[in-house]
């Protein structure tokens, strides 16, 4: 199970497990099965939900309070490509599209600069869900931010030009085997 071993954050592994438990055989969970009352309260501020629109854009339907606080703005109702620097918007939209089209979770890490100019390592899992039927049309997930990097620190380069590192997509095996033993790092 390569996917879960690549996820560094325990909370993100647990949200993946939550998604797996709601996933029907050979499909994606129904959006209605993602119920905030069944998610540990401490995770709610780090969750998000985007809707895939017919023209290929993603509109933010829900954004957690921790995300809003760290970014310094509420992005509810905005499009993903409007929120990001144009230099990275295309690549990030591609990952969201991949999750929806494949019905498979995608995990990635990168550096983000907040509205205050802080640099932070950022990890995100994209979990496809369906509003009707078995075809994904939303992306549910979690974001975890690392600590603020000091401006005086020399940044270690990440794996690619666009700042993405450790982009991993779940395999069939990752989506069928319980994570109980794989959650350990």
C-alpha positions in Angstrom: 0.0 0.0 0.0 2.2 2.7 -1.3 -0.4 5.5 -1.0 -0.9 5.4 2.8 2.9 5.0 3.4 3.5 8.2 1.5 1.0 10.2 3.6 3.1 11.8 6.4 0.2 13.3 8.4 -1.8 11.0 10.7 -4.9 13.1 10.4 -4.9 12.9 6.6 -4.5 9.1 6.8 -7.5 9.0 9.1 -9.6 11.1 6.7 -8.6 8.7 3.9 -9.8 5.8 6.1 -13.1 7.7 6.8 -13.6 8.1 3.0 -12.8 4.4 2.4 -15.4 3.3 5.0 -18.1 5.2 3.0 -16.9 4.0 -0.4 -19.2 1.5 -2.1 -17.4 -1.4 -4.0 -16.0 -0.1 -7.2 -17.3 3.5 -6.8 -16.9 6.7 -4.9 -18.8 7.7 -1.8 -22.0 9.6 -2.1 -21.6 13.2 -1.0 -24.4 12.7 1.6 -22.4 10.0 3.3 -19.7 12.5 4.2 -21.4 13.7 7.4 -19.7 16.3 9.6 -21.4 14.7 12.6 -19.4 11.5 12.0 -16.0 13.2 11.6 -13.9 14.0 14.7 -14.6 17.6 15.6 -10.9 18.5 15.7 -10.6 17.7 11.9 -13.5 19.9 10.8 -11.5 23.2 10.6 -9.1 21.5 8.1 -11.7 20.1 5.7 -12.9 21.5 2.3 -15.3 20.6 -0.4 -15.1 21.7 -4.1 -17.7 21.2 -6.8 -16.5 20.3 -10.3 -18.4 22.4 -12.8 -19.1 21.4 -16.4 -16.5 23.7 -17.9 -13.8 22.0 -15.8 -13.4 24.6 -13.0 -13.7 23.8 -9.3 -15.8 26.1 -7.1 -15.1 26.0 -3.3 -18.4 25.0 -1.5 -16.9 24.7 2.0 -13.7 25.7 3.6 -12.6 25.0 7.2 -11.9 27.8 9.6 -8.2 26.8 10.1 -7.7 27.1 6.3 -9.4 30.5 6.3 -7.4 31.6 9.3 -4.1 30.6 7.8 -4.8 31.9 4.3 -6.2 35.1 5.7 -9.4 35.0 3.6 -12.6 33.0 3.1 -12.5 31.4 -0.3 -16.1 30.0 -0.2 -17.8 30.5 -3.5 -14.5 31.2 -5.4 -13.0 29.1 -8.1 -9.7 27.3 -7.5 -8.0 28.9 -10.4 -8.9 32.4 -9.0 -7.4 31.6 -5.6 -4.0 30.5 -6.9 -1.2 32.2 -8.6 -1.5 31.6 -12.3 1.9 29.8 -12.3 0.5 27.0 -10.1 -3.3 27.1 -10.9 -3.0 24.9 -13.9 -1.1 22.1 -12.1 -3.4 22.2 -9.1 -6.5 22.1 -11.2 -5.1 19.1 -13.0 -4.8 17.2 -9.7 -8.4 18.0 -8.8 -9.5 16.9 -12.3 -7.5 13.7 -11.9 -9.2 12.8 -8.7 -12.7 13.4 -10.2 -12.0 11.6 -13.5 -10.3 8.6 -12.0 -12.4 8.3 -8.8 -9.1 7.9 -6.9 -7.7 9.9 -4.1 -4.7 12.1 -4.7 -2.3 13.2 -2.0 0.3 15.9 -2.5 2.6 18.3 -0.6 4.0 21.7 -1.6 5.1 25.0 -0.2 2.5 27.7 0.1 2.8 31.4 0.8 -0.1 32.7 3.0 -1.7 36.1 2.7 0.7 37.3 5.4 3.7 36.2 3.4 4.5 33.2 5.6 6.0 30.2 3.9 4.6 26.8 5.0 4.7 23.3 3.9 1.2 22.2 2.9 -0.2 18.7 2.5 -3.6 18.0 1.0 -5.7 14.9 0.1 -8.3 15.1 -2.6 -11.1 12.6 -2.1 -13.6 12.2 -5.0 -17.3 12.1 -4.0 -20.6 12.0 -6.1 -23.7 14.1 -5.6 -25.8 11.6 -7.6 -25.0 8.2 -9.0 -21.5 6.8 -9.0 -19.6 9.4 -11.0 -17.5 11.8 -8.9 -18.4 15.5 -9.3 -17.0 16.9 -6.0 -13.7 16.8 -4.2 -13.7 16.5 -0.4 -10.6 16.5 1.5 -8.2 17.8 4.2 -5.4 20.3 4.3 -2.6 20.3 6.9 -0.1 23.1 7.3 3.3 22.8 8.7 4.9 25.4 10.9 6.0 28.8 9.5 9.4 28.6 7.9 11.7 31.4 8.9 12.5 33.8 6.1 16.2 33.5 6.9 16.1 29.7 6.4 17.4 28.4 3.1 14.6 26.4 1.6 15.3 22.9 0.6 14.2 22.5 -3.0 11.1 20.4 -3.6 10.9 17.7 -6.2 9.6 19.8 -9.1 9.6 23.3 -10.6 6.0 24.0 -9.6 6.7 23.2 -5.9 4.7 19.9 -5.9 6.4 17.0 -4.2 5.2 13.5 -3.4 2.2 13.5 -5.6 0.7 10.1 -5.1 -2.6 8.6 -6.5 -4.3 5.6 -4.7 -4.1 2.3 -6.4 -6.8 -0.5 -6.5 -4.9 -2.2 -3.6 -5.0 1.0 -1.5 -8.8 1.3 -1.9 -9.6 -2.3 -1.0 -7.4 -3.2 1.9 -8.2 -1.8 5.4 -5.5 0.7 6.6 -5.3 -0.5 10.2 -1.7 -1.7 9.9 -0.6 0.7 7.2 -1.3 3.9 9.1 2.0 3.6 11.0 4.7 5.6 9.3 
